[in-house]
Amino acid sequence: MPTYEYECQTCHQRVEAVQKFSDPALTTCEACGGELRKVFSSVGIVFKGSGFYKNDSRGSSSSTTPPASTAPAAATTPATPASTPSPSTATKTAD
């Protein structure tokens, strides 16, 4: 069950109450009979799982060692693209 904090508008005394969600809110101060209002404060947040740290979304950098590759050796050699002709084979036509 959640704990709610109330503050009296007359004497500014703070009261904590453990209540169910279905329980009605407290309205009168026990000390002076004044009006009580709920006090809202920030809550602690805990992020669990991956994706919440700045290093979770980064790609590998040069300072870290790359993971071991399971690809065959032929795939690791750089290949020149076939669609781009090399400068020595390209010919210019003069019109």
Protein Blocks (a to p, Z undefined) as FASTA:
>chain_A
ZZdddddfklopacdddddfklccdfbdfklopacdddddddddddedehiafklmpccd
fkbccdddfbdfklmpccddfklccfklpccddZZ
